[in-house]
Amino acid sequence: MNSTIKVTSADNSLGSIRVAFATNDNEHVDAHFGSTKQFNIYDVNSDDFEISTIIKITTKDTDQTVASLEGCDIVYFLNIGPTAAAKVIRKGIFPIKYKEIISIDEELNKLVNMLNENPPPFIKKIIEKKSK
């Protein structure tokens, strides 16, 4: 069973997105979806970002891991298997795969800037869907 640590209250304000990062060190996207130790989940809007939840992965069960990401709009990781990717997409979560380790803070700042400027179509679609 995975454990969840609530850090702040949820920010579901208009224009806000919820983003999960697969991390083993709390600072970088440095893990495969299926072998990450945890997901750090942030609420991001055009002003700022804040961590909302930390999900500790204690059981290597794809269905349970995907279910624990309920409410997330985007998930970042280094790699993912095809079955897990299909399950993530079916849950309505947009997967983002990186080939190398990246800084979570740098990605969060990029997202804030994107929300202020001209977000890519997939982020616009997420925001539109949440506003309905």
N, C-alpha and C positions, 0 to 999 in steps of 0.2 A: 504494500500500500504506500502511495506517495504521501508526503506531508506538505501542507501549505502554510506559509507564514504571511499573514496580512500585514503590510507595512503602513499603508495609508488608506484613506477612504477612496472609493472608486470615483474617477472623474469621467463622467459620461456626458460632458457638456458638448454642445454642438461644435463640430469641427475637431473633436478629439478622437484620437485613435489609440488602441491598446496594442502594444507591441511586446512580443516575447523574444528573449535571446537565450540560446543554448550556451551555457557557460560552465566552466569548471573552476574558474578563478574569480568570478564576480566583476571582472574588468573587461573581458574580451569575449567575442564570439569565437570560441575555441573548441567546440565539441560537435560531434556527429549527433544528429537528432536522437538516434536510438541508444547512444551510450553516454549522453550528458548526465552530469551529476545533478544539475538543476536548471530551471528556467527562471530568469529574472524578468518580471513583467512590469512595463512602464506605461503610464498614461501620458500621451504626447499631444500638445495642442500648439497653436501658432505662437504662444507666449513662452512656453517652457515645457519641461517634462519632470515627472516624479515617479519614483518606483512605487508600485502599488502592492505587488505580491512576489514572493519567492516560493517556487514550487520545487521541493527537494524530491528527486526521483530515486526511489528506493527499490522499486520493482521494475524489471525490464519487461514491460508489457505495453506494446504499442497502443492498444485500445485505451488502456488506462492513462497513458501519457497524453494521447490526443484529447481524451475527455477532460483531463486536468487543464487544458488550454482553452476550454470553453470561454467565450467572450473575447478572446484575442482576435485581432484583425490581421496581424502579420506575425510570422515567426521566422527568425534568423537562425542559421546553423551552418556548419561546414559541409555537411553531407547528409543525405537521407536515402533510405531504400525506396524502391518504387511503390511497395505496398503501403508504407507509412506515408509517403507523399500523397498517394490517392486518398487516404483517410483524412489527412490534414485538409486537403482541398475540398473534400466532401463536407467537412465541418464549416466551410466558408472562411478558412484561414488562408491568407496568401503566403506561400512559402518563399523565402529568399535564401539562396545558397551562395556562400562565398567559397573561393578556392584557397584563401589564406586567412589567417587569424586577423581579426579587426577589432578596434576599440569600440566598446559599447557606447561610451560617451561621445565619440566622434560620430557614430551613426545616429545617435539621438539628436545631436546638434544639426546634422544634415536634414533629418526629418522635420525639425522645427523650422529650418530655413525653407524647406520645400513647401511646408504648409503656409508660409508667409508669402512665397513667390508664386510659382506655377507648379502645383503638384502634378506628378505624372498621372495618366488616366486611371491606373489601378487604385491610387489613393483617392482621387476624386470620386470614383465609384464606391469605395468604402464609406466615405463621408456622406454621400448621397443616400446610400442604403441605410445608414444609421439615423438620418434625419427624418425618415418616413415613419 
